[in-house]
């Protein structure tokens, strides 16, 4: 009998611990009054402090959207800069509550590093940038080139695979940050810089004469980029996941930062918009939030399209077209799971 009681006691304690773990991140964020968001040390258009020291960028705006949904204010974010090597340690150690850092979802990161990935918010692929003076037009002509490569990234592994499969050699020049890559590349310590195509666009935009540098046509990998949280807290993962979905779905539905207040003032004829903005159903309650969680995220930072265009779109120095990241109705592959 004592053994049975011990078993049931152990099971009960395990269940209680699991329940406590599920709520812990949300409770911690609310108690702290801020969201700790792991970002890059600096990548133009994605995450970097401006001249006034305020963080801006595509990834930054997703951090702010989660803060707006949970805390009511998108400015209640503490940004935790990280390198490719340190980002997962910072998240898993609790120094970050969430990560938005141009990070590729992979099997080992999901399973071995114990990360829960959020919906893809940027479909990317690895490419190569070279000075036009180098006189090459294809990555197949890079035999023997020195290549700046960020350590602790999927690009490091993809680079080795590509050169090996094509029977060509290279000299790796290991670097830790995008700024370090830029410095080494400009100084001529490497012939080539390789990273995600979005990162190449951000780096190229920094040059005084961008036309002196070209991105080669080859894209050698699939890089589904997105946010991540730690394993073991399903409620927190659900909150982060549905904030991303809400921003993507809002663009499809025509909900913008300019009209969200009007659309959310009262239930209208569109059930999908009503559910999104909290005038129908109890979706916020299911997440442990209030009914206006999504409306706040959209109001304070805009929908996915607004975030894209403001930070990295065609009218920015990066000049990135939507491409695969266009909505599915517009020729891309971007769409959100339905909120219903």
ABEGO torsion letter per residue (X at the ends): XAAAAAAAAAAAAAAAAAAAAAAAAAAAAAAAGBBBBBBBAEBBGABBBBAAGBBBEAAAAAAAAAAAAAAGBAABBBBBBBBAAAAAAAAAAGABABBBBGBBBBAAAAAAAGBBBBBBABBBBBBBBBBAAAGBABAAAABGBBBBBBBGBAAAAAAAAAAAAAGBBBBBBBBABAAAAAAAAAAGABABBBBBAAAAAAAAAABABAAABBBBABBABBBBBBBBBBBGBAAAAAAAAAAAAAAAAAAAAGBBAAAAAAAAABBBABAAAAAAAGABEAAAAAAGBBAAAAAAAAAAAEBAAAAAAAAABAABAAGBBAEAABBAAAGBABBBBBBX
